[in-house]
Amino acid sequence: MFSLVQNTSRKGEILEVVFRNGWDYMKSLLTGRKTDAPSLPTPAVLRNILVELGPVFVKLGQLLSTRPDLLPASYIEILSTLQAEVPPVPWSQVEAIVRQELTQSLENTFAKFNTEAVAAGSIAQTHKATLKDGREVALKVQRPGIDIVIEQDIAVLRGLAELVMLTEFGQQYDIVALAEEFAIALRAELDFIQEASYTDELRRNLSKSRWFDPTQVVLPEINWELTTKKLLVMEWLNGVPILLGDLQGIRHKGDVNAEREEITTLLCRVFFQQLYIDGFFHADPHPGNLFYLKDGRIALLDCGMVGRLDPRTQQNLTEMLLSIVDLDAQRCAQLTLEMAEFAQPTSLVNLENDLARMLRKYYNVSLSQMNLSEIFYEVLEITRKNKIRLPSNLGLYAKTLANLEGLARSFNPRFNIVEQVKPLMTDMFRRQLLGDDPVQALLRTALDLKSLSLQSPRQVEVLLDRVTSETLKWNLTLKELDPLRRTLGDSANRLSFSIVVGSLIIGAAIISSNAQTSQLSFLSTGLFGAASFLGFWLIISILRSGRLRS
């Protein structure tokens, strides 16, 4: 049952790290002792544990940082800073992987190859090279043996999840399913073909827009002839991380503050289109993945982590933005429950009250002072408190929004995301209502109305036929019907007893008034006795139930 025992050396390593960092709850789980209520270590301790357990667990921490629907904001903030501090693999090992993945020899494919890595991560490292035709490319090469390490650590994660699943906490959040979700995400990091396809899809989506100039945004071109599952070859882009970019004189030598305003507006509109129009978005917009190019354009890099939103969720999130700006707790609660995967039957009232209390502190705050991602994190905190489980893509959405807002504020301190959303709100609602082609939407509505007009007469005929033939059945579900049924049953029983008692008394009175023999007198006395006993029992029953009017 417990797959952790299949890798005893790794179990020992985890035990040592957990003991050294003092996580009492996990100590109890791993040693089989009785556990207290589930508890996480402090954010700093959790970060240290993940770092000490190695690159794969650092990647797990990075994935956890995308789930503000599961963890409080303090954990998300600390885990978001996780970076795998791993040295690059020696060139001899990298060269073996590259030669194995290429269909031609290394010498026939590249004119030049930089053996020094320009970047190194837990899954892969990047080298710069020049193709035979003179094009400069970036090679993202998978670290040797990382697939085996990931499978071993996935087995460990499953074992830990099985243990946690024995607790109420584990069952509430379905920890086994969550571990499997992370396993899928970790394996997806190993497939560079998938990352390449994500890059192409984002480029196609951002190649046209009504909100920004598509020529100012670039994603690297993929060299599909050379790309494999372990080797990603793409266009080399000359630039620096956006927070390190020197704006002075790069673009049109205008005012630097105006340039920053223009760039943050461009970035916001690029991501707003991904979130609210395309439904497919780059889910990791941290400073290292957004480059400022020498020609003044903005580049989006590292498309391995993406998110998807279906049209219904996009519509709900757009309305959620509006309800937050309007401080409408009731609508915010309704939208949250519409998107929930699981919620308690009484969640709406509690959720609405909690949201109203949270939003109340923003009543006298101007829009320029509102931090939208912070408010959304508070909404997620309230959903956790009310045991409402939201889809994982909402966690990615919230994390992307927070990263975008944090990056934009660092780049341009005067930035306010609410002010960026307001001009686009009308267009977002119009697109959700009519789509990109209003004529097509009108024709679709006309077809639906035509179908309804053709089906309605037949459906009305069937309904009337069932009514007249007495074959119509109603299936009703009434909440708390059993207590009402029992109450009515008790009332009917007491009424029956009352009638019986009254009948006995009347019968005894009639017999007593006409009694001429000792037998009739005895019968009259017996009837009075029975009526008194039943009447007394009925009074006691009513008094004990506390419902004198039942």
SELO-84282 format. One record per residue (C-alpha): x, y, z; residue in one letter. Coordinates in steps of 0.05 Angstrom, whole numbers, padded with zeros to 5 digits, always signed. Layout:
N
XYZA/...
***
This chain:
550
+00000+00000+00000M/+00054+00050+00020F/+00099+00059-00041S/+00151+00099-00001L/+00180+00034+00025V/+00200+00015-00046Q/+00255+00067-00042N/+00284+00060+00027T/+00347+00102+00013S/+00304+00161-00010R/+00258+00151+00051K/+00318+00155+00097G/+00341+00219+00062E/+00272+00250+00070I/+00269+00229+00144L/+00336+00261+00157E/+00317+00327+00123V/+00248+00329+00158V/+00279+00314+00226F/+00334+00365+00217R/+00284+00420+00199N/+00234+00402+00254G/+00168+00387+00217W/+00133+00348+00273D/+00071+00328+00233Y/+00110+00297+00176M/+00156+00263+00227K/+00096+00228+00256S/+00070+00207+00188L/+00137+00178+00164L/+00150+00140+00229T/+00079+00113+00234G/+00062+00148+00300R/-00006+00177+00316K/-00012+00246+00285T/-00043+00310+00311D/-00085+00354+00266A/-00050+00364+00198P/-00003+00423+00199S/+00046+00453+00150L/+00115+00478+00172P/+00127+00552+00169T/+00138+00578+00098P/+00213+00586+00111A/+00220+00515+00138V/+00180+00486+00079L/+00225+00523+00031R/+00288+00496+00065N/+00261+00425+00063I/+00246+00428-00011L/+00314+00459-00027V/+00351+00405+00013E/+00311+00349-00020L/+00338+00370-00088G/+00319+00398-00156P/+00256+00356-00166V/+00226+00378-00100F/+00246+00450-00117V/+00205+00440-00180K/+00148+00413-00137L/+00153+00476-00094G/+00149+00519-00157Q/+00086+00480-00178L/+00057+00490-00108L/+00069+00565-00115S/+00018+00564-00172T/-00037+00538-00125R/-00060+00597-00082P/-00126+00559-00079D/-00091+00508-00033L/-00039+00548+00005L/-00042+00615+00041P/-00010+00676+00009A/+00050+00674+00056S/+00070+00605+00029Y/+00058+00626-00043I/+00104+00686-00034E/+00161+00644-00006I/+00153+00586-00055L/+00152+00635-00113S/+00224+00653-00098T/+00248+00581-00105L/+00302+00572-00157Q/+00340+00508-00167A/+00411+00523-00148E/+00444+00469-00189V/+00510+00472-00225P/+00509+00461-00300P/+00523+00390-00325V/+00593+00382-00355P/+00596+00391-00431W/+00617+00319-00442S/+00550+00294-00414Q/+00510+00347-00451V/+00545+00332-00516E/+00525+00259-00510A/+00451+00278-00503I/+00455+00327-00562V/+00489+00276-00608R/+00438+00224-00588Q/+00379+00269-00605E/+00406+00297-00671L/+00393+00260-00736T/+00459+00287-00765Q/+00526+00296-00732S/+00539+00355-00686L/+00592+00382-00734E/+00545+00379-00794N/+00489+00414-00757T/+00524+00472-00722F/+00577+00520-00745A/+00593+00542-00673K/+00573+00515-00606F/+00584+00548-00538N/+00603+00493-00489T/+00590+00539-00430E/+00517+00538-00407A/+00482+00606-00408V/+00429+00581-00359A/+00420+00519-00316A/+00357+00493-00283G/+00332+00430-00248S/+00306+00398-00312I/+00350+00427-00367A/+00405+00475-00384Q/+00412+00523-00443T/+00470+00533-00492H/+00480+00582-00548K/+00498+00556-00618A/+00501+00578-00691T/+00471+00536-00746L/+00507+00523-00812K/+00463+00575-00846D/+00486+00629-00796G/+00424+00632-00752R/+00436+00638-00678E/+00396+00589-00636V/+00386+00569-00563A/+00391+00496-00545L/+00352+00473-00484K/+00381+00405-00466V/+00351+00358-00415Q/+00396+00339-00357R/+00422+00267-00363P/+00383+00218-00320G/+00332+00269-00296I/+00274+00226-00321D/+00296+00169-00273I/+00303+00217-00215V/+00234+00246-00228I/+00201+00177-00230E/+00234+00159-00163Q/+00210+00223-00131D/+00141+00215-00160I/+00138+00147-00125A/+00158+00182-00060V/+00104+00235-00070L/+00051+00181-00081R/+00073+00146-00017G/+00069+00210+00024L/+00001+00225-00007A/-00025+00156+00013E/-00005+00171+00085L/-00035+00240+00086V/-00099+00212+00054M/-00112+00174+00119L/-00126+00240+00153T/-00188+00284+00147E/-00145+00338+00115F/-00122+00290+00061G/-00192+00267+00044Q/-00219+00338+00042Q/-00168+00360-00010Y/-00161+00291-00044D/-00086+00291-00034I/-00075+00229-00076V/-00108+00262-00136A/-00067+00325-00123L/-00003+00284-00121A/-00022+00252-00188E/-00035+00322-00216E/+00035+00343-00196F/+00064+00279-00225A/+00032+00295-00292I/+00059+00366-00289A/+00129+00341-00272L/+00129+00291-00329R/+00103+00345-00376A/+00166+00386-00360E/+00206+00329-00392L/+00171+00334-00459D/+00202+00391-00498F/+00158+00377-00559I/+00098+00397-00517Q/+00133+00461-00495E/+00150+00476-00567A/+00077+00467-00588S/+00055+00513-00531Y/+00104+00566-00556T/+00075+00562-00626D/+00004+00566-00601E/+00018+00628-00559L/+00053+00661-00618R/-00006+00648-00664R/-00055+00676-00612N/-00014+00739-00600L/-00001+00752-00674S/-00067+00790-00678K/-00100+00836-00628S/-00145+00896-00622R/-00114+00915-00555W/-00040+00922-00573F/+00009+00923-00630D/+00028+00850-00644P/+00094+00870-00675T/+00118+00893-00606Q/+00112+00823-00576V/+00155+00764-00596V/+00161+00690-00579L/+00221+00651-00604P/+00213+00611-00668E/+00218+00536-00659I/+00265+00496-00703N/+00221+00434-00711W/+00272+00396-00752E/+00320+00392-00693L/+00271+00392-00634T/+00258+00327-00597T/+00231+00307-00529K/+00299+00320-00496K/+00325+00375-00541L/+00290+00441-00556L/+00322+00485-00610V/+00294+00555-00618M/+00311+00624-00642E/+00363+00662-00601W/+00335+00729-00577L/+00384+00784-00556N/+00359+00818-00494G/+00359+00820-00418V/+00307+00806-00364P/+00258+00863-00365I/+00275+00890-00296L/+00348+00896-00317L/+00333+00931-00383G/+00362+01000-00394D/+00306+01039-00427L/+00347+01102-00437Q/+00356+01111-00512G/+00334+01041-00532I/+00268+01057-00564R/+00252+01127-00589H/+00293+01165-00536K/+00231+01193-00503G/+00215+01203-00430D/+00235+01141-00390V/+00172+01144-00346N/+00128+01147-00407A/+00167+01088-00436E/+00154+01048-00372R/+00080+01065-00375E/+00077+01043-00447E/+00112+00977-00433I/+00070+00959-00373T/+00007+00974-00412T/+00032+00929-00468L/+00048+00873-00419L/-00020+00877-00385C/-00058+00876-00450R/-00017+00818-00476V/-00035+00777-00414F/-00107+00802-00411F/-00117+00776-00481Q/-00089+00709-00462Q/-00132+00704-00400L/-00199+00733-00422Y/-00200+00725-00498I/-00156+00666-00518D/-00166+00623-00456G/-00094+00598-00463F/-00040+00634-00424F/+00033+00635-00405H/+00029+00616-00331A/+00098+00638-00307D/+00109+00712-00323P/+00166+00723-00273H/+00222+00772-00291P/+00268+00718-00318G/+00217+00697-00370N/+00202+00767-00397L/+00259+00797-00436F/+00270+00868-00461Y/+00302+00861-00530L/+00354+00907-00560K/+00305+00929-00614D/+00254+00951-00560G/+00206+00892-00566R/+00183+00848-00508I/+00197+00773-00511A/+00160+00717-00474L/+00206+00658-00459L/+00199+00589-00426D/+00129+00567-00445C/+00133+00501-00408G/+00080+00522-00357M/+00014+00544-00387V/-00059+00546-00366G/-00125+00539-00401R/-00193+00570-00385L/-00258+00547-00418D/-00306+00601-00443P/-00353+00593-00383R/-00296+00603-00333T/-00271+00663-00373Q/-00339+00694-00368Q/-00343+00681-00293N/-00274+00710-00281L/-00290+00772-00321T/-00353+00782-00279E/-00312+00767-00217M/-00265+00825-00234L/-00325+00871-00241L/-00357+00846-00176S/-00291+00857-00138I/-00284+00928-00166V/-00357+00941-00148D/-00347+00908-00079L/-00407+00863-00093D/-00399+00806-00044A/-00464+00771-00063Q/-00446+00765-00137R/-00375+00747-00119C/-00400+00689-00076A/-00447+00664-00130Q/-00392+00664-00183L/-00344+00628-00136T/-00394+00572-00124L/-00409+00567-00199E/-00335+00553-00211M/-00326+00506-00151A/-00312+00432-00159E/-00338+00418-00089F/-00376+00459-00037A/-00416+00447+00026Q/-00492+00454+00018P/-00492+00514+00066T/-00432+00548+00033S/-00468+00606-00001L/-00491+00643+00061V/-00425+00633+00099N/-00384+00650+00037L/-00425+00713+00024E/-00417+00737+00096N/-00342+00725+00096D/-00333+00760+00029L/-00375+00819+00052A/-00330+00827+00114R/-00268+00823+00070M/-00291+00873+00018L/-00317+00921+00071R/-00246+00945+00085K/-00241+00970+00012Y/-00303+01014+00015Y/-00265+01078+00024N/-00204+01058-00017V/-00194+01089-00086S/-00183+01045-00147L/-00111+01068-00153S/-00096+01039-00084Q/-00129+00971-00096M/-00084+00910-00107N/-00127+00864-00149L/-00086+00801-00142S/-00082+00811-00067E/-00158+00816-00063I/-00165+00753-00107F/-00117+00716-00060Y/-00162+00737-00002E/-00222+00708-00040V/-00184+00642-00047L/-00166+00644+00027E/-00240+00650+00043I/-00258+00592-00003T/-00207+00548+00033R/-00237+00568+00100K/-00306+00549+00075N/-00280+00482+00048K/-00295+00500-00024I/-00250+00465-00074R/-00236+00504-00138L/-00206+00477-00203P/-00130+00479-00207S/-00131+00525-00268N/-00159+00580-00223L/-00097+00574-00180G/-00054+00584-00242L/-00098+00643-00262Y/-00089+00676-00194A/-00014+00663-00193K/-00006+00691-00263T/-00045+00754-00245L/-00003+00763-00182A/+00062+00753-00219N/+00040+00802-00273L/+00019+00854-00222E/+00082+00846-00181G/+00127+00851-00241L/+00091+00912-00269A/+00094+00948-00201R/+00169+00934-00196S/+00180+00960-00267F/+00133+01019-00260N/+00116+01039-00188P/+00057+01082-00213R/+00024+01021-00244F/-00047+01001-00224N/-00078+00939-00254I/-00150+00961-00241V/-00139+01023-00283E/-00112+00978-00338Q/-00173+00932-00336V/-00227+00986-00337K/-00218+01009-00409P/-00221+00937-00433L/-00281+00914-00392M/-00334+00936-00442T/-00297+00901-00499D/-00289+00837-00458M/-00364+00834-00444F/-00380+00850-00516R/-00335+00794-00541R/-00365+00744-00491Q/-00435+00764-00512L/-00425+00768-00588L/-00358+00734-00600G/-00309+00759-00652D/-00362+00755-00707D/-00428+00788-00687P/-00462+00765-00751V/-00443+00693-00736Q/-00469+00700-00664A/-00534+00730-00691L/-00543+00672-00740L/-00528+00621-00685R/-00581+00654-00641T/-00631+00653-00699A/-00618+00579-00710L/-00630+00565-00635D/-00695+00605-00637L/-00717+00567-00699K/-00702+00501-00667S/-00740+00523-00605L/-00801+00545-00646S/-00803+00478-00683L/-00796+00436-00620Q/-00841+00476-00574S/-00910+00456-00605P/-00892+00382-00601R/-00867+00389-00529Q/-00930+00426-00508V/-00972+00373-00542E/-00936+00317-00504V/-00945+00356-00439L/-01020+00366-00450L/-01028+00293-00470D/-00996+00270-00405R/-01038+00317-00364V/-01104+00294-00395T/-01084+00220-00392S/-01061+00226-00320E/-00992+00198-00337T/-00953+00261-00317L/-00906+00248-00259K/-00872+00302-00218W/-00804+00288-00187N/-00794+00337-00129L/-00736+00340-00081T/-00752+00379-00018L/-00697+00395+00033K/-00711+00374+00105E/-00775+00337+00085L/-00765+00280+00135D/-00770+00325+00198P/-00833+00357+00169L/-00863+00288+00155R/-00848+00264+00226R/-00878+00327+00255T/-00942+00318+00215L/-00945+00245+00234G/-00939+00262+00308D/-00994+00314+00302S/-01040+00265+00267A/-01028+00212+00320N/-01044+00261+00376R/-01106+00284+00341L/-01129+00212+00334S/-01116+00199+00408F/-01156+00262+00425S/-01215+00237+00384I/-01211+00169+00417V/-01208+00200+00487V/-01267+00246+00471G/-01307+00187+00443S/-01294+00146+00506L/-01316+00203+00551I/-01380+00214+00511I/-01394+00140+00509G/-01384+00133+00583A/-01429+00193+00596A/-01486+00164+00554I/-01480+00096+00588I/-01476+00127+00657S/-01539+00169+00646S/-01579+00107+00626N/-01546+00056+00671A/-01598+00013+00706Q/-01555-00047+00723T/-01489-00056+00760S/-01456-00083+00696Q/-01471-00018+00658L/-01445+00024+00716S/-01381-00018+00717F/-01374-00008+00641L/-01385+00067+00648S/-01332+00071+00703T/-01283+00030+00660G/-01293+00076+00600L/-01281+00138+00643F/-01218+00105+00671G/-01191+00088+00602A/-01207+00158+00577A/-01171+00190+00637S/-01110+00146+00627F/-01104+00161+00553L/-01117+00235+00564G/-01064+00238+00618F/-01014+00201+00573W/-01029+00250+00516L/-01017+00311+00560I/-00951+00282+00586I/-00929+00267+00514S/-00944+00338+00491I/-00909+00369+00551L/-00846+00326+00540R/-00842+00344+00466S/-00844+00418+00483G/-00894+00432+00426R/-00961+00447+00458L/-00991+00467+00391R/-00971+00405+00352S/
***
